[in-house]
Each structure stands twice: as structure tokens, then as C-alpha cells.
């Protein structure tokens, strides 16, 4: 039975997942080894809770409960829980190392899951004691609001682990979708066309990012691809495209965009850096 959860990584996704779990009544430990990142995550959670109060979604008393359910820690050895959700940088070596440490800290039945959006669950499962307890649990940004969660089954993941994770997601008010491990899982495989084709259009100067967003947002999409890339983070979105491109043997249709790569190289990562395809200090095009 899941009572206490550790979320590893206090970035945008980690802090959002922590809030989603805390708001469902779970006791949450939000870990980050960098004090400034942990403080930033704490501030992001406070800001999101304040926004929910402002919008009349929750009361001040409820908000106090959310805050009380989250503890902020910078020692990994404190993360002795029933479920660990990893949400650190998308580098397999870094993830493998943190899971090795977490496996030593926790009991064999503790479930270990990764929020990776593109890395192989089969590969991450290797060298983890009791790999049947390991799976992917891919939330979407903002994690405390978005309903969908991909529950990704690795080749060694047990049926019980998948069943437990599906039930857990439902307690968060999420919609869990189970899939087998494969490049891009479901959403990122399908979504590449939503990003790459608009990027190609912009690269050929057929239309500007603003015009493309305007067309799609007025065709029924809640957010155009360029605004969405800025929200997700240019580095993360580009890394997913690159990972999927390589995993599928570099098909031309999935070749990552040089326009997006140039944004990453310039440090124009979107909202989190202040500019991407749009400038968030003035709300005009970057």
C-alpha cells in the first residue's frame, strides 16, 4: 500500500508531480541535491497553490493541507518510501546512478518509476535489484493539472507493479494509459509531427511561429506548437526528438530541427529561460 512517496528532482516536472501527489493526500518527500533547485521547486509549488486559491479551486485550509503533505529534503538517504518517482535530467547515466542508490536505500518491494519521456525503460531496468518493481510513469506538464499519465511496462516489469501504478494514478484523479516500452511511448511518438512539421514550415519562411500558432489555436488546439515547445522547455523537447530519431534509425521524417537546435544552443529554452520562440519579458515574439 502506498502511503509515502519520494519525488526525485525538484524541477518543473518534479515539483508538479509532488503537488499532484500531495493534493491527493499522500505524504511526499521532494528531493534535490542542489539547494537552489530545491528552493525553486518549493517556490513553484507555493505559487501553483496560491493560483488555485486565487481561482477559487481550493480553500486556504485545503492549501495548508497540501503544504503540510510535502517535506523538502536534500539527502537521498532520507527517501525511504513505498514509491519513488524519478524526474531528473534526461540522461540515462544519471538516472541509472540515482536508481542504484535508491534500490539500496529502500525495501525490495518499493516501486521505482521514472518520469522519462523518451529513454528506454528496458535499459533503465537493468542492474536494478528486483526489476519487476520498475516501470515508467510519464506525467505531462503541468503535472498537477494534466490528466494523462503513461504507465510504461518494461520487459521485466511485473503485472502487479503495473496494476498498482494504474490504481495509484486513479487516486490522483489521473487517466492512466498502459503501454509497452517503445521509442517515444505513445504521446511523444504521435506528437513529433505536431512539432517537426511546424518547425519545417518556419525554417522555410513560409510562415512565422506566431502565424502558425494563430492558425492552429483557431483551428481548435488549445496551444500552438511553438507556445507549447516554450512551455515544455526547448532543451527537453529537442532531446526527445533527438532520442526518438536515433532510436528509430534516423528516418528523414523525424530529423530534429536545426531551428530548434539553434534556440537550445543560444540558451533560449522558453518560459524557464525568459525567451524561446517568444520573449516572456514583453510577451512578444523572440
C-alpha positions in Angstrom: 0.0 0.0 0.0 1.4 3.4 -1.0 1.5 5.9 1.9 4.7 7.8 1.3 6.2 8.9 -2.0 9.6 10.3 -2.8 9.9 12.6 -5.9 13.5 12.8 -7.1 14.2 16.2 -8.8 12.6 19.5 -7.9 12.4 20.9 -11.4 9.2 21.8 -13.3 8.0 18.2 -13.6 9.2 17.0 -10.1 7.5 19.9 -8.3 4.3 19.4 -10.3 4.3 15.7 -9.6 4.9 16.3 -5.9 1.9 18.7 -5.8 -0.3 16.2 -7.6 0.6 13.6 -5.0 0.3 15.9 -2.0 -3.1 17.2 -3.2 -4.3 13.6 -3.2 -3.4 13.2 0.4 -0.1 11.4 0.1 2.9 12.3 2.2 5.6 13.4 -0.2 9.4 13.9 0.1 10.6 16.2 -2.7 14.4 15.6 -3.1 17.0 17.6 -4.9 20.7 17.6 -4.3 21.0 21.3 -5.3 19.7 23.6 -2.6 18.8 26.4 -5.1 16.8 23.9 -7.2 15.0 22.7 -4.1 14.1 26.2 -3.1 13.0 27.0 -6.6 10.8 23.9 -6.6 9.3 24.9 -3.2 8.5 28.4 -4.6 6.9 26.9 -7.7 4.7 24.7 -5.6 3.7 27.6 -3.4 2.9 29.7 -6.5 0.7 27.0 -8.0 -1.2 26.5 -4.7 -1.7 30.3 -4.5 -3.0 30.3 -8.0 -5.5 27.5 -7.1 -6.7 29.6 -4.2 -7.0 32.7 -6.3 -9.1 30.8 -8.9 -11.4 29.5 -6.2 -10.4 25.9 -6.8 -9.3 25.3 -3.2 -9.7 26.9 0.2 -6.9 28.3 2.3 -7.4 25.4 4.7 -7.1 22.9 1.9 -4.0 24.7 0.7 -2.4 24.4 4.2 -3.0 20.6 4.0 -1.2 20.5 0.6 1.8 22.3 2.1 1.8 20.1 5.2 2.0 17.0 3.0 5.3 18.0 1.4 8.7 17.8 3.0 11.8 19.2 1.2 15.0 17.2 1.5 18.5 17.3 0.1 19.6 13.9 1.4 18.8 10.9 -0.8 19.2 8.5 2.2 16.1 10.0 3.7 14.0 8.8 0.7 12.8 5.5 2.3 9.3 5.2 1.0 6.7 3.0 -0.8 7.1 4.6 -4.2 9.9 6.6 -5.8 9.2 8.8 -8.8 12.3 10.0 -10.6 12.1 13.3 -12.5 15.7 14.3 -13.1 17.7 15.3 -16.2 17.1 13.1 -19.3 20.5 11.4 -19.2 20.5 7.6 -18.8 23.7 7.5 -16.8 22.4 10.0 -14.2 19.1 8.1 -13.9 20.8 4.7 -13.6 23.1 6.0 -10.8 20.3 7.5 -8.7 18.2 4.3 -9.1 21.1 2.2 -7.9 21.3 4.3 -4.8 17.6 4.3 -4.2 17.4 0.5 -4.6 20.0 0.1 -1.8 18.1 2.6 0.5 14.7 1.1 0.1 13.0 -2.3 0.7 12.8 -4.8 -2.2 9.0 -4.2 -2.6 9.4 -0.4 -3.0 8.3 0.6 -6.5 10.8 2.6 -8.6 9.5 4.5 -11.5 10.9 7.0 -14.0 9.1 10.0 -15.4 11.3 9.8 -18.5 9.6 11.0 -21.7 11.9 9.2 -24.1 14.5 6.9 -22.6 14.2 3.1 -22.7 12.6 1.6 -19.6 14.2 -1.7 -20.5 17.6 -0.2 -20.3 16.9 1.7 -17.1 15.6 -1.6 -15.6 19.0 -3.3 -16.0 21.2 -3.8 -12.9 18.3 -2.8 -10.5 17.6 -5.5 -7.9 14.1 -6.9 -8.3 13.5 -5.2 -11.7 9.9 -6.3 -11.6 9.1 -3.3 -9.4 10.4 -0.9 -12.0 8.4 0.9 -14.7 7.8 4.2 -16.5 5.3 6.7 -15.1 5.2 9.6 -17.6 3.3 12.7 -16.4 2.7 15.7 -18.6 3.3 19.4 -17.8 1.8 20.9 -15.7 1.7 17.6 -13.8 -0.7 18.8 -11.1 -3.3 19.7 -13.8 -2.8 17.4 -16.8 -4.9 14.2 -16.5 -3.0 11.8 -18.7 -0.2 9.6 -17.4 1.6 6.9 -19.5 2.3 3.8 -17.5 5.1 2.1 -19.3 5.8 -1.6 -19.0 9.4 -2.7 -19.3 10.2 -6.2 -20.4 10.8 -7.2 -16.7 8.1 -5.2 -15.1 5.6 -7.3 -13.1 1.9 -7.4 -13.7 1.4 -6.4 -10.0 3.6 -3.3 -10.4 1.5 -2.2 -13.4 -1.8 -2.8 -11.6 -0.5 -0.9 -8.6 0.6 2.1 -10.6 -2.7 2.2 -12.6 -4.6 2.2 -9.3 -2.2 4.9 -7.9 -2.8 7.2 -10.9 -6.5 6.9 -10.4 -6.2 8.0 -6.8 -4.5 11.2 -8.2 -7.5 11.8 -10.4 -5.4 10.9 -13.5 -6.2 8.9 -16.6 -3.6 6.1 -16.8 -2.8 4.6 -20.2 -0.7 1.4 -20.2 1.8 0.9 -23.0 4.8 -1.3 -23.6 8.3 0.2 -23.8 9.0 1.6 -27.2 10.7 4.7 -28.5 8.6 7.8 -27.6 6.0 5.6 -25.9 2.6 6.8 -27.3 2.3 10.6 -26.9 5.8 11.6 -27.9 5.8 9.3 -30.9 2.5 10.8 -32.1 3.4 14.4 -31.1 6.6 14.6 -33.2 4.6 15.6 -36.2 2.9 18.4 -34.2 6.3 19.9 -33.5 8.5 19.0 -36.5 6.2 20.0 -39.4 5.6 23.5 -38.0 9.3 23.8 -37.4 9.9 22.9 -41.1 7.4 25.5 -42.2 9.1 28.1 -40.1 12.5 27.1 -41.4 11.4 27.6 -45.0 10.0 31.0 -44.0 6.5 30.0 -45.3 5.1 31.5 -42.1 6.3 32.8 -38.7 5.9 30.9 -35.5 3.2 33.4 -34.4 1.2 32.8 -37.5 1.5 29.0 -37.3 0.3 29.2 -33.6 -2.5 31.5 -34.6 -3.8 29.1 -37.3 -3.7 26.0 -35.0 -5.1 27.8 -32.0 -8.0 29.0 -34.1 -8.5 25.5 -35.5 -9.2 24.0 -32.1 -5.9 23.4 -30.5 -5.6 24.9 -27.0 -2.0 25.9 -27.6 0.1 26.1 -30.8 3.3 24.1 -31.2 5.7 27.0 -30.6 4.0 28.2 -27.4 3.9 24.5 -26.3 7.6 24.0 -27.0 8.3 27.1 -25.0 6.2 25.8 -22.1 7.8 22.3 -22.2 11.3 23.7 -22.5 13.3 23.8 -25.8 16.1 21.6 -24.4 13.6 18.9 -23.3 11.6 18.9 -26.5 14.7 18.8 -28.7 16.2 16.0 -26.6 13.1 13.9 -27.1 13.1 14.5 -30.8 16.8 13.5 -31.0 16.3 10.4 -28.9 13.4 9.2 -31.0 15.2 10.0 -34.2 18.2 7.9 -33.1 16.1 5.0 -31.6 14.2 4.6 -34.9 17.3 4.5 -37.1 17.2 8.2 -38.2 14.2 8.4 -40.6 14.2 11.6 -42.5 10.6 12.4 -41.4 11.8 12.6 -37.7 15.0 14.5 -38.2 15.3 17.1 -35.4 15.0 20.8 -36.4 18.1 23.0 -36.9 15.9 25.9 -35.9 15.1 24.4 -32.6 18.7 23.3 -32.1 19.9 26.9 -32.6 17.5 28.0 -29.8 18.9 25.4 -27.5 22.5 26.4 -28.4 21.6 30.1 -27.6 20.1 29.2 -24.3 16.7 30.3 -25.4 14.8 27.5 -23.8 11.4 29.0 -23.5 9.5 30.2 -20.4 12.1 28.9 -18.0 14.9 31.0 -19.5 12.8 34.1 -20.3 12.7 33.6 -24.1 12.3 30.9 -26.7 10.2 31.4 -29.8 8.5 34.2 -27.7 10.0 36.8 -25.3 8.4 36.4 -21.9 9.6 39.7 -20.6 7.5 41.6 -23.2 5.2 38.8 -24.4 6.3 39.4 -28.0 8.0 37.1 -30.4 11.6 36.4 -29.6 
